[in-house]
Amino acid sequence: MSRAGLKVFCALGLMALLSACAGSGGRVAPAPVEDRASRTQAAVAATAPSRMATDKALPGAENAGKPGFYTVKPGDTLIRVGLDHGQNWRDIARWSGLDNPNVIEVGQVLRVTPPGANVAVDGVVVRPVTQTQMGQAAAMPPQSAAVKPAPATPAAAAPAVPPAASASSTQPPSAPAAEVSADEALAFIWPAQGNLLATFDEAKNKGFDIAGKAGDPILAAADGRVVYAGSGLRGYGNLIILKHNNIFLTAYAHNQSLLVKEDQNVKRGQKIAEMGSTDTDQVKLHFEIRRQGKPVDPAKFLPAR
């Protein structure tokens, strides 16, 4: 096409475009606009949980505040919850239906007593007293509910604990006396032979600190079952927790080595660990006795030295 022809063609095209604009009121039709807001919302929905899922109530929320249940607080672990409630952490995981016992959330509600147990307002688990337990309790002297009977020698005639009336004051008012006597008939022994570094203080020291050398034997204070053996509880180092009955746990912390495994049954006096200094500043055993999960003074339960 010649240069003159090209100019004519362009002129005709321009005139046609102007005519189209005039026919539409002089406005150029807008290009389609993409709905960016809709696209953004779709992307968020595809890559993150919806608000409904995020705001969903945590497991067990319907049981919050009820006896026998516990609401998880910041810093809690299942091991800590078990120790503080006198239970095996594995049992709590099972009772609470946890898919992953290593993951609990603040605000989540856990069952800390066996299903079907009668729980008083103060958290004490009450179970029916069997005829066998009643017979054992009737045959038991009052002092045997707290300590091992002292040898019948003049030097050991003085009781190692407060009088029986004092010992019975530690029993929960809601628990039947016969059941408590049968359940608490434990003869604890000292778990280590060293001198006392620190005694019980409910606010500062939840047990006894016993001195010794690295590798000294740590003994089970009473017959029981290992419900925890590991180092997952901050501040306790290598720790063993024994469950003795429905009332008592004992804890043995800062060990150099652990010689038993979870779910293992042990006998009173059996060597379960070696003394060490894990997660503390010196070699020692930190020993606790817990009644229904609450730390109690070991002096009320251990024989006099």
Secondary structure, DSSP 4 states (H G I P E B T S, - for coil): --HHHHHHHHHHHHHHHHHHHHHTTT-PPPPPPP-HHHHHHHHHHHHS--HHHHTPPPTTGGGTTSTTEEE--TT--HHHHHHHHTS-HHHHHHHTT-S-TT---TT-EEE-S-TT-EE-TTS-EE-PPPHHHHHHHHTS-GGGGTSPPPPSSGGG-S-SSS-HHHHHTTS-TTS-HHHHHHHT------S--S-EEE--BTTTBSSEEEE--TT-EEE-SSSEEEEEEES-STTS-EEEEEE-SSSEEEEEEEESEE---TT-EE-TT-EEEE-B-TTSSSSEEEEEEEETTEEE-GGGTSPP-
